[in-house]
Amino acid sequence: MAEIEIVRIPVSAENREALASALQAARSSYLAPPACTALDIAHGEGELVALIRWASAEAHREAAQLPSAGELFGQIQQLASGPPSIETLGAPASGQLAGQVALVTGGAKGIGRAVVDAFIAQGAKVAVADRDRAALAELAAAHGHQILPIEADLSTAQGNTNAVEQAVAQFGRLDTLVTNAGMFDGFSDFTNTDVAALDQGFDLLFGVNVKGMILACRAALPHLVRSGGSIIATLSNASLYPDGGGVLYVASKHACLGVVRQLAHELAPVVRVNAVAPGATRTAIGVPDVLGGPLDQTSPEISAAISSAVPLGIHAEPAAHAAAYVLLASRAAAGNMTGTVIESDGGLGIRGLRRTRGGDGLKLQFSGE
Ligand SMILES: NC(=O)c1ccc[n+]([C@@H]2O[C@H](COP(=O)([O-])OP(=O)(O)OC[C@H]3O[C@@H](n4cnc5c(N)ncnc54)[C@H](O)[C@@H]3O)[C@@H](O)[C@H]2O)c1
């Protein structure tokens, strides 16, 4: 089925012509036939309106993966004086989350990005708040009108409030808030980390992991009450067990579990509050410079060490956790669940004392492998 996209881009008088030219130039790449069958541009009061006809929703999705789509979104971000509003006529959404609107914090990369991809595949529209501008542009290029990228510092009240308000202004409602933005402490030992690093590291980690989570929930609350929606927090094995980080990370993720339990109690029966607790996952999670800077958890050595320490023998990819978020976001599947934590950690809770796992010889015993 053909799809018509109406994109309204707020723009100042001085950037208007440059923006119109960027759109026209994309006529030979991202907005090119046969996927894009027509492009009309009109100048409104303080905005530029583009009417884009796509041959089909699928052709539109494929075109949105082109690098030239990312370039155009980047140019729009630079020239526009605010986020575009996008209305799509045609192809109805289908899937477990059809018609739902979600906001995912820290959704530009890693686990949050996998959640965004899964929610969109299940028919949701997703606003993504993050401070990584380049990763947001890549996301916008991949998903086009299904997502709203929002650049924000989520350790501040203003960043969280703006993100929620922009999401609701764009999509008209909010069904699910995923609080996922977070930082790690690089396994900084308590005894070997100096006082200044503990002092600054505490503020940075708790600022986004705990305060940011609470502020996002508070900003989203009126909208979630209206929609009868839910909150899903990204916790961690470090919310439940020691040594999934140093004292700052483990304490911050235990605090996040406290937020989940308290809000699940306070917001029942109207808003459900649940969590997914991933175990070690192949991402390049941020670590403040004062605690040693970024930690790449994707090297073969780290993967091998993690796999041998986990009963299921897996160092998880971000996508491994995504179905748990879809389940919790679905009113049909999880309408009776609140205060629940789904552990997606390869079985840390059943790790043995004598050995990590008991079944290493099972295949040999029963199938000769
Ligand atoms: N990677 C793991 O092994 C692992 C395991 C368990 C839980 N987690 C949790 O998963 C969540 C996502 O982590 P990830 O591993 O995908 O890391 P990641 O760095 O890939 O993703 C985190 C995202 O949050 C964003 N972010 C961080 N601070 C921000 C701020 N102040 N304002 C705006 N955006 C900010 C980053 O830009 C990034 O896009 C975190 O809450 C983390 O604690 C990670």
The ligand as a Tripos MOL2 file, in Angstrom:
@<TRIPOS>MOLECULE
LIG
   44    48     1     0     0
SMALL
NO_CHARGES

@<TRIPOS>ATOM
      1 N1         26.3630   -3.7640   29.1850 N.am      1 LIG1
      2 C1         26.1310   -4.5070   30.2470 C.2       1 LIG1
      3 O1         26.8580   -5.4700   30.5000 O.2       1 LIG1
      4 C2         24.9370   -4.2140   31.1260 C.ar      1 LIG1
      5 C3         24.5210   -5.2210   32.0140 C.ar      1 LIG1
      6 C4         23.4320   -4.9820   32.8260 C.ar      1 LIG1
      7 C5         22.7680   -3.7700   32.7690 C.ar      1 LIG1
      8 N2         23.1930   -2.8050   31.9090 N.ar      1 LIG1
      9 C6         22.4400   -1.5510   31.9100 C.3       1 LIG1
     10 O2         21.9090   -1.3670   30.6160 O.3       1 LIG1
     11 C7         21.6960    0.0220   30.3840 C.3       1 LIG1
     12 C8         22.2550    0.3900   29.0220 C.3       1 LIG1
     13 O3         23.6490    0.1540   29.0300 O.3       1 LIG1
     14 P1         24.4610   -0.3630   27.7300 P.3       1 LIG1
     15 O4         25.3550   -1.4400   28.1940 O.co2     1 LIG1
     16 O5         23.5340   -0.5990   26.6230 O.co2     1 LIG1
     17 O6         25.4110    0.8910   27.4830 O.3       1 LIG1
     18 P2         25.4610    1.9690   26.2780 P.3       1 LIG1
     19 O7         26.5020    2.9510   26.6560 O.co2     1 LIG1
     20 O8         25.5580    1.2540   24.9860 O.co2     1 LIG1
     21 O9         24.0020    2.6330   26.3770 O.3       1 LIG1
     22 C9         23.6910    3.6130   27.3450 C.3       1 LIG1
     23 C10        23.1090    4.8200   26.6520 C.3       1 LIG1
     24 O10        22.7860    5.8060   27.6440 O.3       1 LIG1
     25 C11        23.1950    7.0750   27.1500 C.3       1 LIG1
     26 N3         23.4640    7.9770   28.2820 N.ar      1 LIG1
     27 C12        24.3000    7.7600   29.3260 C.ar      1 LIG1
     28 N4         24.2790    8.8320   30.1530 N.ar      1 LIG1
     29 C13        23.4150    9.7340   29.6090 C.ar      1 LIG1
     30 C14        22.9640   11.0210   29.9910 C.ar      1 LIG1
     31 N5         23.4000   11.6380   31.1060 N.pl3     1 LIG1
     32 N6         22.0810   11.6590   29.1860 N.ar      1 LIG1
     33 C15        21.6440   11.0730   28.0380 C.ar      1 LIG1
     34 N7         22.0250    9.8580   27.6290 N.ar      1 LIG1
     35 C16        22.9040    9.1880   28.4180 C.ar      1 LIG1
     36 C17        24.4490    6.7970   26.3290 C.3       1 LIG1
     37 O11        24.7150    7.8270   25.3920 O.3       1 LIG1
     38 C18        24.1050    5.4660   25.6650 C.3       1 LIG1
     39 O12        23.4980    5.6380   24.3950 O.3       1 LIG1
     40 C19        22.3530    0.7540   31.5510 C.3       1 LIG1
     41 O13        21.3370    1.1490   32.4550 O.3       1 LIG1
     42 C20        23.2470   -0.3020   32.1730 C.3       1 LIG1
     43 O14        23.4280   -0.0780   33.5470 O.3       1 LIG1
     44 C21        24.2570   -2.9980   31.0780 C.ar      1 LIG1
@<TRIPOS>BOND
     1     1     2 1
     2     2     3 2
     3     2     4 1
     4     4     5 ar
     5     4    44 ar
     6     5     6 ar
     7     6     7 ar
     8     7     8 ar
     9     8     9 1
    10     8    44 ar
    11     9    10 1
    12     9    42 1
    13    10    11 1
    14    11    12 1
    15    11    40 1
    16    12    13 1
    17    13    14 1
    18    14    15 2
    19    14    16 1
    20    14    17 1
    21    17    18 1
    22    18    19 2
    23    18    20 1
    24    18    21 1
    25    21    22 1
    26    22    23 1
    27    23    24 1
    28    23    38 1
    29    24    25 1
    30    25    26 1
    31    25    36 1
    32    26    27 ar
    33    26    35 ar
    34    27    28 ar
    35    28    29 ar
    36    29    30 ar
    37    29    35 ar
    38    30    31 1
    39    30    32 ar
    40    32    33 ar
    41    33    34 ar
    42    34    35 ar
    43    36    37 1
    44    36    38 1
    45    38    39 1
    46    40    41 1
    47    40    42 1
    48    42    43 1
@<TRIPOS>SUBSTRUCTURE
     1 LIG1         1 GROUP 0 **** ****
